[in-house]
Amino acid sequence: MNDRVRRRRVVFVSGFDPRGARHYHQLWRDEAAKAAASHGPDVTFTLGNRRKHGDIVVEWPVTGNLPFKGAAAEVETRFDFLRWDDVARELWPKAAWPFIRDTLRTIMRGIGIGYFARLYRVRRLYLLTLFQPVAVIFGIFAGLYLAAAVPAVIGFALSGLSWTWGLLAGLLGFAGLPIMLRRLEKGSVLWRGQLNNFYTHLIYDESPLMQARMDEMAEAIADLAAEGGVDEFLVIGHSVGTTVAISAFGRALLRRRDAFDGIPEIGFVTLGSMAPLLAIEPKADWFRRELAAIALDPAVTWVDSGANYDVVCFARVDPLGIAGIERPDGARNSPVLVTPRFHVLYDKAEYEALCRDPAQMHTQYLMATPKAGRCDFMALAAGPLSLKDRFPEAKGPWAPAPRKQGK
């Protein structure tokens, strides 16, 4: 843009999280002052009250005051939260036999179609995240079995009934497995297992509820864009919400491209992207079409930000490349693959603590940092720079980001 952003529309898609707009609104209210302080004196971010805007949209105003070319610049943002927390609650993992069955079936399916081999070539470390729930399930069962079987075998070896008691111990172990897993419900193990199941259901077209919600989101995005009156229209997805946002935004572009006509700047931001989980799988060809609709649209600026030490996401991985989608000659840089550079925004001790906390690392994209960086969430949402001006490399030709393969 030749001038700064004065009015912006932000559409946000959260991750696989049963907490809805209220939680995120409060999170950013708490983080607003911290984010402003990281930018310097006389900077403010202010969030207004929430209100419903349709069946799946909750909106609130955000006002940003940051300097631009030496002068104060106020930005008015209308922030639209696209709900799918109700769907997440329906799909949320429960420590019961259906979860265990689905998790084991996910692993067998992944082995059968070569999914894990493809994933290994993209990021070896993610396989640890993927297999952790299965290892926990087998570990708990083995522990329960041994706890029951060893005394039985020792006590009844002379009577010749040890095999009978061994079998009984196995049955007791199976019965106790869901009970033991319930102790992990507040942690990330069950969440990670259900996350794998979630993507498997999408790959095998077994999630009509989620597909229907992404269709609703696509219509909502197009409707919001058609309202116009802004300098920049920005879609942001976080975590699992990056794949949901790709599908919703991609469908909006494919089905109602004219809704975006007249908007000076259209931007798309993926934070902690998990797009490769669908992009690598040939069965998910629908997702690849939606991916290409965004990346190859010359009017859309796409920035993908992922931290190298975020074990859940795929940092600096080109989703088009792993999907086998060729860019035409002269294609511009989309997505721009960057890292949030947390290591320079914290002091050494704070950064080391962040690296030891995987859950916090994966959430940090949405939160304030001691120093302001290019990926600062509040500045993206309510700062005077458009996404294209904040990341000028988006104006140049496609340039893959350097990264160590398989990490």
VENVENTA-V793956 format. One record per helix or strand. SS is the DSSP state (A for helix, B for strand). FROM is the first residue (numbers start at 0). TO is the last residue. If there is no record, write none. Layout:
BEGIN
SS & FROM & TO
SS & FROM & TO
END
This chain:
BEGIN
B & 6 & 12
A & 20 & 38
B & 43 & 46
B & 50 & 51
B & 56 & 67
B & 70 & 81
A & 84 & 90
A & 96 & 111
A & 114 & 121
B & 122 & 122
A & 123 & 158
A & 161 & 181
A & 188 & 202
A & 207 & 225
B & 231 & 237
A & 239 & 254
A & 256 & 259
B & 264 & 270
A & 275 & 278
A & 281 & 294
B & 299 & 304
A & 318 & 322
B & 331 & 331
B & 335 & 337
A & 341 & 344
A & 347 & 354
A & 357 & 365
A & 376 & 381
A & 386 & 389
A & 391 & 394
B & 396 & 396
B & 405 & 405
END
